[in-house]
Amino acid sequence: MNKYVLQLYVNGNSPTSMEAVEMLQTICKENLKGNCELEIIDIQVEPDKAEEAGILAIPTLVRKWPLPETRIIGALSVKTRVLTGLGIASDLN
């Protein structure tokens, strides 16, 4: 299995951002068995990173690796939606 490189753009401690962080940490631990690198980028602290990446909505999850790069925008609280969006649901069966 390839190592997944993920970037999660959040807005401080907003409820949707906190749900997204929790969901991604769970997926990294349980579904990817720790075989992922998750960078959490708070747009309040690092607005330049969000601008450079063209982030228009929060939360946004970017799968940097494996290619192709993909993005999931909006609520990330539904695990099956996140797994499918990352293209890892089929890797787990």
ABEGO torsion letter per residue (X at the ends): XBBBBBBBBBBEABAAAAAAAAAAAAAAAAAAGGABBBBBBBAAABAAAAAAAGBABOBBBBBAOBOBBBBBBEBAABAAAAAAAAGAAAAAX
